[in-house]
Amino acid sequence: MRDISHKIAFSGLPAPARFGDVFDPNRGSVQARVALGDRALLDRAVEAAKKAQPAWAAVNPQRRARVMFEFKALVERNMDELARLLSSEHGKVIADAKGDIQRGLEVIEFCCGIPHALKGEYTQGAGPGIDVYSMRQPLGIGAGITPFNFPAMIPLWMSGVAIATGNAFILKPSERDPSVPVRLAELFLEAGLPEGILQVAHGDKEMVDAILDHPDIAAVSFVGSSDIAHYVYRRGVEAGKRVQAMGGAKNHGIVMPDADLDQVVNDLAGAAFGSAGERCMALPVVVPVGEKTAAALREKMLPAIEALRVGVSTDPDAHYGPVVSAAHKARIENYIQMGVDEGAELVVDGRGFTLQGHEEGFFVGPTLFDHVTPTMRSYQEEIFGPVLQMVRAGSFEEALALPSQHQYGNGVAIFTRNGHAAREFAARVNVGMVGINVPIPVPVAYHTFGGWKRSAFGDTNQHGMEGVKFWTKVKTVTQRWPDGGASGESAFIIPTMG
């Protein structure tokens, strides 16, 4: 059994006192163990970051961008290796694993343009002989705490922008699938990133709390469940840090009567069940408007679900693989039972699904509920599995109210041919990211990612210019250059009063 260690900028680490098991979700067996760090290890990582960061911040943005270019090329050359490694620990099929990595690389591509993104503002003649300009400077040391479901994409979303803007960065990835973040850190070093600028420190809650409390870490980015996101935000802010904490989701897909139902069903099959539903931008709730729409949608969904192939992560024909752990499988199946107990109609039951030769694997079959109501706890909470719930709406207004009033506000989609309905929906829905005939509305890398309500804590979103703002602070300079004739000049006046 292999051991997965930290990737930090010093040698001579003491032997780890604690380890966590890393499973193969396809077989349900332990395949590795990961060292779990503590406050003392974090202290050493922070010291290394403090030594390295000033010189990195002094590197001009163009040269920092060149590291990003080289890193991107290295990841692309190692894509197959990274995807296999990711799949082996998470359970995603290879195609999803490559998509995970590629979505992270798109933020790295944005970071290749960091010289432009870091340009400040300038005003000539703000007052008599006075000019004003601003500059964006790095915060110093940042940290990222990332979830199991995107072990490449989310670490790259955080670390890419933080590093490109001149910060050092300490990553605490999920202990469930920790190998890909370590490999990415190795590729960053190979690309020319100085030692100490990106470090990977594994751990559990002990490491999380150490990061949140450490006085030399200026900012923390987090993605995970809403309860933990709220905890991270509150504790980090109380320690004086800048914090962005992305939480859970319950994304809705509104299906209008004029929608192309064949396209909707095709989109739902991927958005609801792809990656076993383990993504915060999955679409686990579909809202057909009108009984006729609901009946037609249900009729078309059944053969689409029947056609889904659940397989091991290396199966090229599988639509999705196992979920990440036995505990998470049990959690999903408990929610399915909860839906039954609450009175929803269980149309397709994914419990008890097994694969020959992989009977101990963490598999859950696709599941469909109909006649789900907003009062049900199984609707109100995030299931995070391959479970699609149908909530019928009688009108556009009723459909609009469902995602708007839900505790989560990450993403939402509307399927329609009516431009007015789509425009009205996008303007009025109380959700942070909206798709119009797009089932998973994750913005491109040069826009920004972030939800509303209990899906996000903090005022600044991830990647794009919002990410640049989060990982930098603005310094504004007001300057004048007297011509030497001071004796005849009047007293200095604030520029706005000139």
Long-range contacts (C-beta under 8 A, 24 or more apart in sequence): 1-30, 1-31, 1-32, 1-33, 2-31, 2-32, 2-33, 3-32, 3-33, 3-34, 3-35, 4-32, 4-33, 4-34, 4-35, 4-178, 4-179, 4-182, 4-202, 5-35, 5-182, 5-202, 6-35, 6-37, 6-41, 6-45, 6-199, 6-200, 6-201, 6-202, 7-181, 7-182, 7-185, 7-186, 7-199, 7-200, 8-41, 8-44, 8-45, 8-48, 8-199, 8-200, 8-201, 9-45, 9-48, 9-49, 9-52, 9-195, 9-196, 9-199, 10-44, 10-48, 13-41, 20-175, 20-202, 20-204, 22-89, 22-175, 22-176, 22-177, 22-178, 22-179, 23-89, 23-176, 23-324, 23-325, 23-326, 23-362, 24-88, 24-89, 25-89, 25-90, 25-91, 25-313, 25-321, 25-322, 25-323, 25-324, 25-325, 25-361, 25-362, 26-91, 26-312, 26-313, 26-314, 26-321, 26-322, 26-358, 26-361, 27-358, 27-360, 27-361, 28-326, 28-358, 28-360, 28-361, 28-362, 29-360, 31-88, 31-89, 32-89, 32-179, 34-175, 34-178, 34-202, 35-202, 36-175, 36-202, 36-203, 36-204, 36-206, 36-207, 37-201, 37-202, 37-203, 37-206, 37-207, 38-203, 38-206, 38-207, 38-210, 39-206, 39-210, 41-201, 41-203, 41-207, 42-170, 42-201, 42-207, 42-210, 42-211, 42-214, 43-214, 45-170, 45-199, 45-201, 46-141, 46-170, 46-214, 46-216, 46-217, 48-195, 48-196, 48-199, 49-141, 49-168, 49-169, 49-170, 49-196, 49-197, 49-199, 49-216, 50-140, 50-141, 50-168, 50-216, 51-196, 52-168, 52-194, 52-195, 52-196, 52-197, 53-138, 53-140, 53-141, 53-166, 53-167, 53-168, 53-196, 53-197, 55-194, 56-163, 56-166, 56-168, 56-194, 56-197, 57-137, 57-138, 57-166, 57-167, 59-166, 60-115, 61-114, 61-115, 61-118, 61-164, 61-166, 62-115, 64-114, 64-163, 64-164, 64-166, 65-111, 65-112, 65-113, 65-114, 65-115, 65-164, 66-192, 67-163, 67-188, 67-191, 67-192, 67-193, 68-108, 68-111, 68-112, 68-114, 68-160, 68-164, 68-191, 69-112, 70-191, 70-192, 71-108, 71-187, 71-188, 71-191, 71-193, 72-105, 72-108, 72-109, 72-112, 73-191, 74-187, 74-190, 74-191, 75-101, 75-105, 75-108, 75-184, 75-187, 76-105, 78-183, 78-187, 81-183, 82-152, 82-180, 82-183, 82-184, 84-314, 85-179, 85-180, 85-183, 86-151, 86-152, 86-177, 86-179, 86-180, 87-313, 87-314, 87-321, 88-179, 88-313, 89-151, 89-176, 89-177, 89-178, 89-179, 89-180, 90-148, 90-149, 90-151, 90-176, 90-177, 90-313, 90-324, 91-276, 91-313, 91-321, 91-322, 91-323, 91-324, 91-362, 92-275, 92-276, 92-313, 92-320, 92-321, 93-311, 93-313, 93-314, 93-315, 93-316, 93-318, 93-319, 93-320, 93-321, 94-313, 94-314, 94-316, 95-316, 96-274, 96-275, 96-320, 97-152, 97-313, 100-150, 100-151, 100-152, 100-153, 101-152, 101-153, 103-150, 103-153, 103-442, 104-150, 104-152, 104-153, 104-154, 104-155, 104-156, 104-157, 104-160, 105-156, 106-444, 106-445, 107-156, 107-157, 107-160, 107-161, 107-445, 107-463, 107-467, 108-156, 108-160, 109-445, 110-160, 110-161, 110-445, 110-446, 110-463, 110-464, 111-160, 111-161, 111-163, 111-164, 114-164, 114-165, 114-468, 117-465, 117-468, 118-165, 118-468, 118-472, 120-474, 126-478, 126-495, 126-496, 127-480, 127-493, 127-494, 127-495, 127-496, 127-497, 127-498, 128-480, 128-493, 128-498, 129-480, 129-481, 129-482, 130-478, 130-479, 130-480, 130-495, 130-498, 131-478, 131-479, 131-480, 132-476, 132-477, 132-478, 132-479, 132-495, 133-476, 133-477, 133-479, 134-474, 134-475, 134-476, 134-477, 135-474, 135-475, 135-477, 136-165, 136-468, 136-472, 136-473, 136-474, 136-475, 137-166, 137-472, 137-473, 137-474, 137-475, 138-165, 138-166, 138-167, 138-471, 138-472, 138-473, 139-167, 139-218, 139-219, 139-242, 139-471, 139-472, 139-473, 140-167, 140-168, 140-216, 140-218, 141-167, 141-168, 141-169, 141-170, 141-216, 141-217, 141-218, 142-167, 142-168, 142-169, 142-170, 142-217, 142-218, 142-219, 142-220, 142-221, 142-471, 143-169, 143-170, 143-171, 143-172, 143-211, 143-217, 143-219, 143-220, 143-221, 144-169, 144-170, 144-171, 144-172, 144-220, 144-221, 144-222, 145-172, 145-208, 145-211, 145-220, 145-221, 145-222, 145-223, 145-224, 145-232, 146-171, 146-172, 146-173, 146-174, 146-181, 146-222, 146-223, 147-174, 147-223, 147-224, 148-174, 148-176, 148-177, 148-278, 148-324, 149-275, 149-278, 149-279, 149-280, 149-324, 149-384, 150-223, 150-279, 151-177, 151-178, 151-180, 151-181, 152-180, 152-181, 152-184, 154-223, 155-180, 155-181, 155-184, 156-184, 157-449, 157-462, 157-463, 157-467, 158-221, 158-462, 159-184, 159-188, 159-198, 160-463, 161-463, 161-467, 161-468, 161-470, 161-471, 162-219, 162-221, 162-471, 163-188, 163-193, 163-197, 163-198, 165-468, 165-471, 165-472, 166-472, 167-219, 167-471, 168-196, 168-197, 168-198, 168-199, 169-197, 169-198, 169-199, 170-199, 170-200, 170-201, 170-211, 170-217, 171-198, 171-199, 171-200, 171-201, 172-200, 172-201, 172-202, 172-203, 172-207, 172-208, 172-211, 173-200, 173-202, 175-202, 175-203, 175-204, 176-324, 176-325, 177-324, 178-202, 208-232, 209-235, 212-236, 212-239, 212-241, 213-239, 214-239, 215-239, 215-240, 217-241, 218-242, 219-243, 219-470, 219-471, 220-244, 220-245, 221-245, 221-462, 221-470, 222-246, 223-280, 225-382, 226-382, 226-407, 226-408, 226-454, 226-455, 229-456, 229-457, 230-454, 230-457, 232-457, 233-457, 233-458, 242-460, 242-470, 243-457, 243-458, 244-450, 244-456, 244-457, 244-458, 244-460, 244-461, 244-462, 244-470, 245-456, 245-457, 245-458, 246-280, 246-450, 246-451, 246-455, 246-456, 246-457, 246-462, 247-408, 247-451, 247-454, 247-455, 247-456, 247-457, 248-280, 248-382, 248-384, 248-408, 248-410, 248-454, 248-455, 249-280, 249-281, 249-282, 249-382, 249-408, 249-410, 249-411, 249-451, 249-455, 250-284, 250-285, 250-379, 250-380, 250-381, 250-382, 250-406, 250-407, 250-408, 250-410, 251-281, 251-282, 251-283, 251-284, 251-285, 251-403, 251-408, 251-410, 251-411, 251-412, 251-413, 252-283, 252-285, 252-286, 252-287, 252-391, 252-402, 252-403, 252-406, 252-412, 252-413, 253-283, 253-285, 253-286, 253-287, 253-412, 253-413, 253-414, 253-415, 253-439, 254-287, 254-289, 254-393, 254-399, 254-400, 254-402, 254-403, 254-412, 254-413, 254-414, 254-415, 254-416, 254-425, 255-286, 255-287, 255-288, 255-289, 255-293, 255-297, 255-415, 256-289, 256-293, 256-396, 256-414, 256-415, 256-416, 256-417, 256-418, 256-421, 257-289, 257-290, 257-292, 257-293, 258-416, 258-417, 258-418, 259-293, 259-415, 259-416, 259-417, 260-415, 260-417, 261-293, 261-296, 261-297, 261-300, 262-300, 263-415, 263-437, 264-297, 264-415, 265-297, 265-300, 265-301, 265-304, 266-304, 267-415, 267-439, 268-301, 268-304, 268-388, 268-439, 269-304, 269-305, 269-307, 269-308, 269-319, 270-319, 270-439, 271-413, 271-439, 271-440, 272-366, 272-386, 272-387, 272-388, 273-305, 273-308, 273-319, 273-320, 273-366, 273-386, 273-388, 274-319, 274-320, 275-320, 276-320, 276-321, 276-322, 276-323, 276-364, 276-385, 276-386, 277-383, 277-384, 277-385, 277-386, 277-387, 278-323, 278-324, 278-328, 278-384, 278-385, 280-410, 280-451, 280-455, 281-410, 281-411, 281-433, 281-440, 281-441, 281-442, 282-384, 282-440, 283-388, 283-411, 283-413, 283-439, 283-440, 284-382, 284-383, 284-387, 284-388, 284-389, 285-372, 285-379, 285-388, 285-389, 285-390, 285-391, 285-402, 286-388, 286-389, 286-390, 286-391, 287-390, 287-391, 287-392, 287-393, 287-399, 287-402, 288-390, 288-392, 288-393, 289-393, 289-394, 289-395, 289-396, 289-398, 289-399, 290-393, 290-394, 291-392, 294-370, 294-390, 294-392, 297-390, 298-347, 298-370, 298-390, 301-368, 301-388, 302-347, 302-348, 302-368, 305-348, 305-366, 305-368, 308-366, 310-353, 310-355, 310-363, 310-365, 310-366, 311-355, 312-355, 312-358, 312-361, 320-386, 321-363, 322-361, 322-362, 322-363, 322-364, 323-362, 323-363, 323-364, 323-385, 324-362, 325-362, 326-362, 328-362, 328-384, 328-385, 329-362, 329-363, 329-364, 331-384, 331-385, 332-364, 332-383, 332-384, 332-385, 332-386, 332-387, 333-364, 335-378, 335-381, 335-383, 335-385, 335-387, 336-367, 336-387, 338-377, 338-378, 339-369, 339-372, 339-376, 339-378, 339-387, 339-389, 342-376, 342-377, 342-378, 343-371, 343-373, 343-376, 344-369, 344-370, 344-371, 344-372, 344-373, 344-376, 344-378, 344-389, 345-369, 345-370, 345-371, 350-386, 350-387, 374-402, 374-405, 380-406, 380-407, 382-408, 396-421, 396-425, 400-425, 400-428, 400-429, 403-429, 403-430, 403-431, 404-428, 404-429, 404-430, 404-431, 405-430, 406-453, 407-453, 407-454, 408-451, 408-453, 408-454, 408-455, 409-451, 409-452, 409-453, 409-454, 409-455, 409-456, 410-451, 410-452, 410-455, 410-456, 411-435, 411-440, 411-441, 411-442, 411-451, 412-441, 413-437, 413-438, 413-439, 413-440, 413-441, 432-456
